[in-house]
Amino acid sequence: MRVLAVEDDDRIARDVVAALEGAGFRVERVADGETAWFTGDTEDFDLVVLDLGLPRMDGLSVLKRWRASGRNMPVLVLTARGSWQERVEGIEAGADDYLPKPFRMEELLARARALVRRAGGLGAAVQEFGELVVNLNRMSVTRSGAPVNLTALEWRALAYLLVNRARVVSPSELLDHLYGDDAREANALEAVIARLRRKLGNGVVGTRRGFGYFFEETSG
């Protein structure tokens, strides 16, 4: 999952980025409102973690501009402002959830995972598909009750296909979510998909020739 972290405090940003990356997200961090608005308006993210007290443009203005232009990615607002009026203002501007500072990273991760799940139409953290059981919180997979050992890349590919299971994901989109600016050839992605299929069995990752890959909900 690709996350945009918008935070001008370097210490908080380092902690947030480290926690999200440790949980399997791929994170891009920006430190001011104008850069955040442009980045979120021109690139696709599965989640935005947005501070409100930003230089150059405040977080609420950034959020309002995104929503006005039709950007509908989930947004988790972080702020030191604690009054209920400000929380209401954030929700009305288009925030999906609200986390006041100071906060524990465990809560941030729980809220981030929940937003990504809901955006993908997944209510629960544990999803069962035949013999396949995927725990999105623990980043674990079992098949017929036996644990499946996935690498970080394999997990990110599987989780992205699962959350986007209603559609076919193009190779270029999946490459971007796995590697970002670290450009890789299509055969790198094919190798990841091939390893997933070996570990999970047939009927989990499907291919729509000429279009891309998809998660088969009848897997197992």
Stockholm file with secondary structure:
# STOCKHOLM 1.0

chainA/1-220         MRVLAVEDDDRIARDVVAALEGAGFRVERVADGETAWFTGDTEDFDLVVLDLGLPRMDGLSVLKRWRASGRNMPVLVLTARGSWQERVEGIEAGADDYLPKPFRMEELLARARALVRRAGGLGAAVQEFGELVVNLNRMSVTRSGAPVNLTALEWRALAYLLVNRARVVSPSELLDHLYGDDAREANALEAVIARLRRKLGNGVVGTRRGFGYFFEETSG
#=GR chainA/1-220 SS CEEEEECSCHHHHHHHHHHHHHTTCEEEEECSHHHHHHHHHHSCCSEEEEESSCSSSCHHHHHHHHHHTTCCCCEEEEESCCCHHHHHHHHHHTCSEEEESSCCHHHHHHHHHHHHHHHTTCCSSEEEETTEEEETTTTEEEETTEEECCCHHHHHHHHHHHHTTTSCBCHHHHHHHHHTTSCCCHHHHHHHHHHHHHHHCTTSEEEETTTEEEECTTCC
#=GC SS_cons         CEEEEECSCHHHHHHHHHHHHHTTCEEEEECSHHHHHHHHHHSCCSEEEEESSCSSSCHHHHHHHHHHTTCCCCEEEEESCCCHHHHHHHHHHTCSEEEESSCCHHHHHHHHHHHHHHHTTCCSSEEEETTEEEETTTTEEEETTEEECCCHHHHHHHHHHHHTTTSCBCHHHHHHHHHTTSCCCHHHHHHHHHHHHHHHCTTSEEEETTTEEEECTTCC
//
